[in-house]
Structures are given as C-alpha cells and as structure tokens.
Amino acid sequence: MESKDTTQIILTILMSIGEMFVSRNRTDAIKVSAGLTFWEDGMLRPLRQIASGDTSSRAFDHLKHGLGSTDDEISKLVHSLSAIRSKVAEEPGGAEIARLIDEICYGPVGKMGIRADILDLIDSAGQPDTTERAKRILNAIEAFDGEIRKLHRAVTAR
C-alpha cells in the first residue's frame, strides 16, 4: 500500500513541476510581449502628429530616431518571443497561445510589419498620402495592442 501512495505523491510532484515550466514559458511570453508595445513617448507621438497633418521634418526626424534607436532591442525581443513560441507550441494546450505569439511578431499587424510600414512612411515623407498612411499605421498599432491584450488574457485565464 505504501508503494502506491509513494507513487501517487511522486506523480503529483512531477506534474506540479511540469506545470511550473508551462506557466513560466507563458509568463515569459507576457513579459517579453509587453516590451514590444508602442508608447506615446516613443513612436506614437510623431505618428499622431503626422496623422494630424504635421508633416514637418521634425516629426519625421523623431520617428526615424525612434525607429533606429530601438532596432537592436526589438530584434532581441522578437527573437526571444519566437523562441518562447516554439516552447509553448509543444506544451499541452499551447497551440493557440503560440499562434497569438506568432501574430504579435510577424502577423499582418505584427511588430515587424508595423516597423516596416513606419520605415516606408519615413522614406516617402512628403507624398500626398502621408497623413492617411500614418493613420493606417496607428490603426495597425491599435490592432497590435489588441493582440498583446488577447495574449495576456489567454495566458492569465488558465
């Protein structure tokens, strides 16, 4: 009888350890994805200025500086989040969370796509559709932020 009780205790401990690793990967996904969020004191302010019609070189300079100064950091965060995605995808019930992570990194309104759109906007400064393009980027950022919130809800709902 003792052997059966001991086996049950060991199985419970092993399952708890496994759940800790699953939880840690998902918590890491939340932490890293938070670092990808666009902020007002970053690129949001110059984008809002351009979208409202301020197409001065100063607004574009701020945008260009914000994009360039965060390149390395964002690349590292996306790489890290991609590695977490691979781990989460192998976990029980992790497929949906892994898909959300992939969307955040590389989807149509993912971080890398939005950054490419911002670079295109900078490169085409002065074009007639500049304010409309900035508005579309802001809409994409809003959708991107929604994907991050969705990931947070999916992870914390467990």
Buried (B, 14 or more C-beta within 10 A) or exposed (E): EEEEEEEEEEEEEEEEEEEEEBEEBBEBBBEBBEBBBBEEEBBBBBBBBBBEEBBEEEBBEBBBEBBEEBEEEBEEBBEBBBEBBEBBBEBEEBEEBBBBBBBBBBBEBBBBBBBEBBBEBBEEBEEEEBBEBBBBBBEBBEBBBEBBEBBBEBBEEE
